[in-house]
Amino acid sequence: MAKRSKKSGKGDSSIVVNKKARHDYHIDESFEAGLSLAGWEVKSLRMGKVQLVDSYVLLKDGEAWLIGAQITPLDTASTHVVADPLRDRKLLLHRRELAKLFSETQQKGHTCIAIKLYWKGHLIKCQVALARGKKEFDKRAATKEREWNIEKQRVMHRG
């Protein structure tokens, strides 16, 4: 009987990251949510055909929904299934997490966004975050700080 060898490094299991969210929002707290998907959507996610740029999380009737995430169907998708790339997808969260998200999003300036989709074992998870919108001067300051850190690394590397 042969032993299964464990992988030495886990690597990055991210499917897609919403980089624009980090630029436009201050991230306060994040949660891990399951995602209710159809079979063709999982196949498209394996191929990386997904966009989270204009997506957000809508909380209604005690449930969380991922709105605006675009999963492009593959050409080889089943012919008897109507594949809607922009359909609303249900997020699977615990009741306490849903209550916290709902109470926080009722405050002015707070919203709930999807940050990334990733694999956790054989399951697809969505990282959902409570966020506050950044002002224009905050975005400029963050860009300036990032450029300064890059320049510092160049100077330190040269010696």
C-alpha positions in Angstrom: 0.0 0.0 0.0 1.5 3.3 -1.2 1.5 6.4 1.0 0.0 9.6 -0.3 2.6 12.3 -0.5 1.6 15.6 0.8 2.2 18.7 -1.3 5.2 20.6 0.0 3.7 24.1 -0.7 0.1 25.1 -0.7 0.6 27.8 -3.3 -2.0 30.4 -4.1 -5.5 29.1 -4.3 -7.1 32.4 -5.5 -9.4 32.3 -8.4 -9.9 36.0 -8.8 -9.1 39.1 -6.6 -11.0 42.3 -6.7 -8.1 44.8 -6.7 -10.3 47.8 -7.3 -12.0 47.1 -3.9 -8.8 47.7 -2.0 -8.3 51.0 -4.0 -11.9 52.3 -3.4 -12.6 51.1 0.1 -11.1 50.9 3.6 -11.6 47.2 4.6 -12.8 46.9 8.2 -13.5 43.2 8.7 -13.7 40.2 6.4 -15.7 37.0 6.4 -15.5 33.7 4.6 -18.7 32.7 2.8 -19.6 29.7 0.8 -21.1 30.2 -2.7 -24.1 28.4 -4.2 -23.1 27.7 -7.8 -24.3 25.7 -10.8 -22.1 23.0 -12.5 -21.3 25.2 -15.5 -20.2 28.0 -13.2 -17.7 25.8 -11.4 -16.2 24.7 -14.7 -15.9 28.3 -15.7 -14.2 29.2 -12.4 -11.7 26.4 -13.0 -10.8 28.1 -16.3 -10.6 31.5 -14.5 -13.5 33.1 -16.5 -14.8 35.4 -13.7 -14.9 39.1 -12.9 -15.6 40.7 -9.5 -14.9 44.4 -10.4 -18.4 45.8 -10.1 -19.8 43.2 -7.7 -21.3 43.9 -4.3 -23.2 42.0 -1.6 -26.9 42.6 -1.1 -28.5 41.7 2.3 -32.2 41.1 2.1 -34.7 38.8 3.8 -32.0 37.5 6.2 -29.9 36.2 3.2 -26.8 37.5 1.5 -26.6 37.6 -2.3 -23.6 38.3 -4.6 -24.7 40.8 -7.2 -22.9 41.8 -10.4 -20.2 39.1 -10.4 -19.8 37.9 -14.0 -19.0 34.3 -14.6 -18.6 33.8 -18.4 -20.0 30.4 -19.5 -17.7 28.1 -21.5 -18.4 27.3 -25.1 -18.7 23.7 -24.1 -21.5 24.4 -21.6 -24.5 22.2 -21.7 -27.1 23.1 -24.3 -30.2 22.4 -22.2 -29.1 24.9 -19.5 -29.6 28.6 -20.0 -26.4 30.2 -18.7 -26.9 33.7 -17.3 -23.4 35.1 -16.6 -24.7 37.9 -14.3 -27.2 36.0 -12.2 -27.5 36.6 -8.5 -25.7 34.0 -6.4 -26.5 33.1 -2.8 -23.8 33.5 -0.2 -23.7 30.9 2.6 -23.0 32.6 5.9 -23.7 31.8 9.6 -26.7 33.6 11.2 -24.4 35.6 13.5 -22.3 36.8 10.6 -25.4 37.8 8.6 -26.7 39.7 11.6 -23.4 41.5 12.0 -23.2 42.4 8.3 -26.8 43.7 8.3 -26.3 45.9 11.4 -23.0 47.3 10.1 -24.3 48.1 6.6 -27.1 50.1 8.1 -24.6 52.7 9.3 -23.9 55.6 6.9 -20.9 55.1 4.6 -20.6 51.3 5.2 -21.1 48.7 2.6 -20.4 45.0 2.0 -18.3 43.9 -0.9 -16.7 40.7 -2.4 -12.9 40.8 -2.2 -11.9 37.5 -3.7 -12.9 34.0 -4.8 -10.7 31.1 -3.9 -10.5 27.4 -3.5 -10.6 25.8 0.0 -10.1 22.1 -0.6 -12.7 21.2 -3.2 -15.1 24.1 -2.3 -15.2 27.6 -3.7 -15.3 30.3 -1.1 -15.9 34.1 -1.3 -14.1 36.5 1.0 -16.7 39.2 1.9 -15.7 42.4 3.7 -17.3 45.2 5.5 -15.9 48.4 4.0 -16.1 52.2 4.1 -15.7 54.2 1.0 -12.4 56.2 0.5 -12.4 59.8 -0.3 -10.4 61.1 -3.3 -7.6 62.4 -1.2 -7.3 59.1 0.6 -6.8 57.3 -2.8 -4.1 59.8 -3.8 -2.3 59.4 -0.5 -2.4 55.6 -0.8 -0.9 55.8 -4.3 1.8 58.2 -3.2 2.7 56.0 -0.2 2.9 52.9 -2.4 5.2 54.7 -4.9 7.4 55.9 -2.0 7.7 52.3 -0.7 8.8 51.1 -4.1 11.4 53.8 -4.4 12.7 53.0 -0.9 13.1 49.4 -1.9 15.1 50.4 -5.0 17.4 52.6 -3.0 18.0 49.9 -0.4 18.6 47.3 -3.0 21.3 49.5 -4.7 23.1 49.8 -1.5 
